């Protein structure tokens, strides 16, 4: 799992992967290391991140956006906030 540490994980099927003798590895995403090269590739047109954007909201609706993302309402995966 790559991402941001979320503390306790609720309803994670640990018994299912434990019974199958699976190995779970985790780690923080190295945002500072990869942010600049990724943004440069986006600017050059080598990467198109729009396929992961499911919602666009004005900055004033940030609290509603966080709630939508946290609770996965309306199929929310990634929100872009605009001024």
N, C-alpha and C positions, 0 to 999 in steps of 0.2 A: 504494500500500500504506500503510495507516494502522496504526500499532502501535508497538511498542518495538523499538529497534535490536537486532538479534541478531548482529551481527558478520558473519562470513563465511557466505554462503548456499550450502549444498551441494545439488547436483542441481537447481538452478533452471534452467529451460530458456531461458537467455539467447540461445542461437543461434536458437531458434524466433521470439522476438519481434524479434531483430535482422534476420533474413531477411525479415520482413514489414514492416520499417521502422516498427515501433511505438515509441511514446514511453512510457517508464516514469517516473512521478513518485513520489517518496516523501516522507515527512515524519513527524515525531513527532506523536503525538496530544496535544493541549493538555489534559491531564488536569486540571491545576489550574484552568483556565478553565471547564471544563464539569462538573466533579464536583458542585459544590453545586447548580446548576440542574437537573441530571439527577436527583439524589437528591430534590430538592423535588418534581419532577414524579412520581417514583415514589411518594412519600408521599401525594400528592394523588390517586393512582390514574389519572393521565393516561398513564403508561407501565407496562407489565407486562414486566419483564425475565426472567420465569421460563421463557419459551420458549427462551432460549439456555443455560439451566442444564441440564447433562447429568448431573452428579454432585453429591452432597452427602456430605461426609466430616467426621468429628470432627477437631478440631485436632491431636490426637495422631497422626493418619495423614497429616499434611502431606507428609512425604518421599515416601510412596507416591503421593500425589496429584500431586506435581510430576513424578514419573516417568511416571505415567499420562498427564498432559497433554503432557509433552515428547515422548513416544513415541506419542501418539495411540492409546493402548490403549483398548479397549472403547468406541470412538466418542467419546472425551472431547473436549469443546469448552470447557466452562466448569465450574469446580468452586466450590462454596460451602463454606467451612469453618465449622463450628459448634463452640461451646465444649463 
